[in-house]
Amino acid sequence: MARTFYSLALIIISPLIIFYLYVLRGKKNSGYRAHFKERFGFVRRCLFSNKTKPVVIHCASVGEVLAATPLIKALQNEHPQLNILITCNTPTGRAQITAQFKDTVAISYLPIDFPFATARFLKRVKPQLLCILETELWPNIMANAHNKKIPVLVVNARLSEKSQQGYQKVAQLTHRIMQSITALASHNKTDAERFIALGLEPSKSHVTGSIKFDISPNQEQLTKVSVLKQYYNSQERFIWVAGSTHPIEHELILDAHQQLLKKQPDALLIIAPRHPEQFDKVAELLTQSTLSFSRRSQNNYQNEHVLLADTLGELQCLYGAANVSYIGGSLIRRGGHNPLESAAFSVGVITGPHTYNFDHVYPELTKLKGACVVENSDELAQQLITFSQNKKACQTLGTKAAQCVAKNQGAIKKTLTIINQYLEPKQ
């Protein structure tokens, strides 16, 4: 009954959903208007050359795609003939899938959770397994998959106390979601207990750790980092990257850099806005400021104060070329983004106080002294000045960050063990 009311409510507000995605978001990013039929389950029936049923892996957007990439590549290595369809919700997520996997996987948007759209999607794709990353718990697609005897796995699962309280407010619907889960691999025991409290059978719960720690630079990335360091002259100057920044935060970052320049005139800021629609807006901010800048996409850097990273798929390597990183979404109340992409390159992390999206990562990272917390742009500037004047302290922060990553690895192997249990036998 609860799912019926949920579905009716979705259908009632469907004009608003479509208006939001196609008109509002589409105006900012035309990618939202492309492949729009997929939002209603109209995916191509012949996605693969062979008839083996695919595994569907859902990653909401860029962050989830990056987190899942090592897991998916490990799955591909173990099962070279396995068909994989990666779904997402955003154009930037789609672009990241293409950048990471080229044509080795199929790509589609996950349909909006209308019952008819999810049923159509499952009928056309005929997956052998639905694998959901983190907490993208959509009632209809999960229930429809469960009813069709398609295993539903939730991997790298996390559930904050606040989210748990939200799910408890719709207890009947939440219980139906929990019944639809075949197996759940969570970050830690606390996350697992929260899912169990919501109605998940304890026998379905497994603690595997976070796959986000299972990140290590490959040779191609290391080579690119070496080229970037030479190009931006990292041996002779202080470089910091502000990654995944948001509106309001952009201004705070530029203010901190201006303070840093008073002490270190040759310091370089590489600013990488979280969303592509922000590239031109940050360029406008820079134009209005006293800071000189160039755009990474034009590849014509001439010792400007700021490099605007207006490309996709390069952020990890840009982190690797820096002395220290600031991870965005944390000086404002956005909950922060993934610091491990920087830590994996032995580049230490500075963060603001708002890191609730990564409360499974930051406590460990700060405890092991691979990250430091600042409260505002003035404190950020002061911390940058300190690191620019004390290279050894900056290097130590990076070393500790990398040690934290290494200490917590192993989740991918445990997660693959669970996935393998539900793959159909090879024909």
Residue pairs with C-beta under 8 A, 6 or more apart in sequence:
1 172
2 170
2 172
2 173
2 176
3 139
3 140
3 143
3 173
3 176
6 139
6 140
6 170
6 173
7 114
7 115
7 140
10 17
10 112
10 113
10 114
11 114
14 112
14 114
17 112
21 32
21 36
21 39
22 32
22 33
22 36
25 32
26 32
26 33
28 277
29 91
29 92
29 275
29 276
29 277
31 90
31 91
31 92
31 94
31 95
32 90
32 91
34 91
35 94
35 108
35 109
38 108
38 109
38 111
39 109
39 111
39 112
39 117
40 111
40 112
40 114
40 116
40 117
40 120
41 111
41 116
41 117
41 118
41 119
41 120
41 121
41 124
42 120
42 124
43 108
43 121
43 124
43 125
44 124
45 124
47 54
47 83
47 85
47 106
47 108
47 125
48 54
48 83
48 106
50 81
50 83
52 81
52 82
52 83
52 427
53 83
53 126
53 127
53 128
53 424
54 82
54 83
54 84
54 85
54 106
54 125
54 126
54 127
54 128
55 75
55 82
55 83
55 84
55 85
55 127
55 128
55 129
55 131
55 419
55 423
56 85
56 86
56 87
56 125
56 127
56 129
56 130
56 131
57 68
57 72
57 84
57 85
57 86
57 87
57 131
57 133
58 86
58 87
58 88
58 110
58 130
58 131
58 132
58 133
58 136
59 65
59 67
59 68
59 86
59 87
59 88
59 93
59 97
59 133
60 88
60 89
60 90
60 93
60 133
60 134
60 136
61 88
61 89
61 90
61 92
61 93
62 90
62 92
62 93
62 96
62 274
63 337
63 338
64 88
64 93
64 133
64 134
64 136
65 86
65 88
65 93
65 96
65 97
65 100
66 96
66 100
66 316
66 338
66 341
67 133
67 134
67 156
67 211
67 212
67 338
68 86
68 133
68 156
68 211
69 100
69 101
70 211
70 214
70 215
70 216
70 412
71 155
71 156
71 211
71 214
71 412
71 415
71 416
72 84
72 86
72 101
72 105
74 412
74 413
74 416
75 82
75 84
75 416
75 419
76 82
76 84
76 104
78 416
78 420
79 423
81 426
82 423
83 106
84 104
84 105
84 106
85 105
85 106
85 107
85 108
85 125
85 127
86 97
86 101
86 105
86 106
86 107
86 108
87 107
87 108
87 109
87 110
88 94
88 97
88 107
88 109
88 110
89 109
89 110
92 275
92 276
92 312
94 107
94 109
95 312
95 313
96 312
96 313
97 105
97 107
98 107
99 312
99 313
100 313
108 125
110 121
110 136
110 138
110 141
111 117
111 118
111 120
111 121
111 141
113 138
113 139
113 140
113 141
114 140
115 140
115 144
118 138
118 140
118 141
118 144
119 144
121 141
122 141
122 144
122 145
122 148
122 150
127 145
127 150
128 150
128 151
128 423
128 424
129 150
129 151
129 153
129 419
129 422
129 423
130 141
130 142
130 145
130 150
130 151
130 152
130 153
131 153
131 155
131 419
132 142
132 152
132 153
132 154
132 155
133 155
133 156
134 154
134 156
134 157
134 158
135 154
135 157
135 158
135 159
135 163
137 154
137 177
139 173
139 176
139 177
139 180
142 152
142 177
142 180
142 181
143 176
143 177
143 180
145 151
145 152
145 180
146 152
146 179
146 180
146 182
151 182
151 183
151 422
152 180
152 181
152 182
153 181
153 182
153 183
153 184
153 185
153 418
153 419
153 422
154 181
154 183
154 184
154 185
155 184
155 185
155 208
155 211
155 415
155 418
155 419
156 185
156 187
156 208
156 210
156 211
156 212
156 411
156 415
157 184
157 185
157 186
157 187
157 191
157 195
158 186
158 187
158 191
158 210
158 360
159 167
159 186
159 191
159 194
159 195
159 198
160 356
160 359
161 194
162 356
164 194
164 197
164 198
167 174
167 177
167 198
168 174
168 198
174 198
174 199
175 198
175 199
178 195
178 198
178 199
178 200
178 201
179 199
181 200
181 204
182 204
182 422
183 204
183 206
183 418
183 421
183 422
184 192
184 195
184 200
184 204
184 205
184 206
185 206
185 207
185 208
185 411
185 414
185 415
185 418
186 192
186 195
186 205
186 206
186 207
186 208
187 207
187 208
187 209
187 210
187 360
188 207
188 209
188 360
189 207
191 207
191 360
192 205
192 206
192 207
195 205
196 202
196 205
206 414
206 418
208 411
208 414
208 415
208 418
209 408
209 410
209 411
209 414
210 360
210 361
210 408
210 411
211 411
211 412
211 415
212 338
212 340
212 361
213 340
213 361
213 405
213 408
213 409
213 410
213 411
214 409
214 410
214 411
214 412
215 340
215 341
215 344
215 405
216 344
216 405
217 225
217 316
217 320
217 344
217 345
221 316
221 317
221 320
222 320
224 317
224 320
225 317
225 320
225 321
225 345
228 234
228 317
228 318
228 320
228 321
229 235
229 321
231 301
232 239
232 268
232 270
232 301
232 307
232 321
234 321
234 322
234 323
236 266
237 264
237 266
237 267
237 268
238 260
238 264
238 266
238 267
238 268
238 323
238 384
238 387
238 388
239 267
239 268
239 270
239 321
239 322
239 323
240 260
240 267
240 268
240 269
240 270
240 322
240 323
240 324
240 325
240 326
240 384
241 269
241 270
241 271
241 272
241 309
241 315
241 318
241 319
241 321
241 322
241 325
241 326
241 342
241 347
242 253
242 269
242 270
242 271
242 272
242 325
242 326
242 328
243 272
243 315
243 318
243 319
243 325
243 326
243 327
243 328
243 337
243 341
243 342
244 272
244 273
244 274
244 315
244 327
244 328
244 329
244 337
245 253
245 271
245 272
245 273
245 274
245 278
245 282
245 328
245 329
246 273
246 274
246 278
246 328
246 329
246 332
246 334
247 278
247 281
248 332
249 328
249 329
249 331
249 332
249 334
250 271
250 273
250 278
250 281
250 282
250 285
251 285
252 331
252 332
252 376
252 377
252 380
253 269
253 271
253 326
253 328
253 377
253 380
254 269
254 271
254 285
254 286
254 289
254 291
254 306
255 377
255 381
256 377
256 378
256 380
256 381
256 384
257 267
257 269
257 291
257 305
257 306
257 381
257 384
258 289
258 290
258 291
259 377
259 378
259 381
259 382
259 384
259 385
260 267
260 269
260 381
260 384
260 385
260 388
261 267
261 305
263 385
263 388
263 389
264 385
264 388
264 389
266 303
267 305
267 384
267 388
268 305
268 306
268 307
269 305
269 306
269 307
270 296
270 306
270 307
270 309
270 318
270 321
270 322
271 282
271 306
271 307
271 308
271 309
272 309
272 315
272 318
273 279
273 281
273 282
273 309
273 310
274 328
274 329
274 337
276 310
276 312
279 295
279 308
279 310
282 308
283 293
283 295
283 308
283 310
286 293
286 306
286 308
291 304
291 305
291 306
292 304
292 305
292 306
293 304
293 305
293 306
293 307
293 308
294 300
294 301
294 302
294 304
294 306
294 307
294 308
295 307
295 308
295 310
296 307
296 308
296 309
296 310
296 311
296 314
297 310
297 311
301 307
309 315
309 318
315 341
316 341
316 344
316 345
319 325
319 341
319 342
319 345
319 347
320 345
320 347
322 342
322 347
323 347
323 387
323 388
323 391
323 394
323 398
324 347
324 348
324 349
324 350
324 384
324 387
324 394
324 397
324 398
325 339
325 342
325 347
325 348
325 349
325 350
326 349
326 350
326 351
326 380
327 336
327 337
327 338
327 339
327 342
327 349
327 350
327 351
328 334
328 336
328 337
329 335
329 336
329 337
329 354
329 357
330 336
330 337
330 351
330 352
330 353
330 354
330 355
331 352
331 353
331 354
331 374
331 376
331 377
331 380
332 352
332 354
333 354
334 354
334 357
335 354
335 355
335 356
335 357
335 358
336 351
336 352
336 354
336 355
336 356
336 357
336 358
336 362
337 357
337 358
338 358
338 361
339 349
339 351
339 358
339 361
339 362
339 365
339 371
339 401
340 361
340 365
340 405
342 348
342 349
342 401
343 349
343 365
343 370
343 371
343 398
343 401
343 402
343 404
343 405
344 402
344 405
345 398
345 402
346 398
346 399
346 401
346 402
347 398
347 401
348 370
348 371
348 372
348 394
348 396
348 397
348 398
348 400
348 401
349 365
349 370
349 371
349 372
349 397
349 401
350 371
350 372
350 373
350 374
350 380
350 383
350 384
351 362
351 371
351 372
351 373
351 374
352 373
352 374
352 375
352 376
352 380
353 373
353 374
353 375
355 362
362 371
364 404
364 408
365 371
365 401
365 404
366 372
366 373
368 400
368 401
368 403
368 404
368 407
369 396
369 397
369 400
370 397
370 398
370 400
370 401
370 402
370 403
370 404
371 397
371 401
372 383
372 397
374 380
374 382
374 383
386 393
387 393
387 394
387 397
388 394
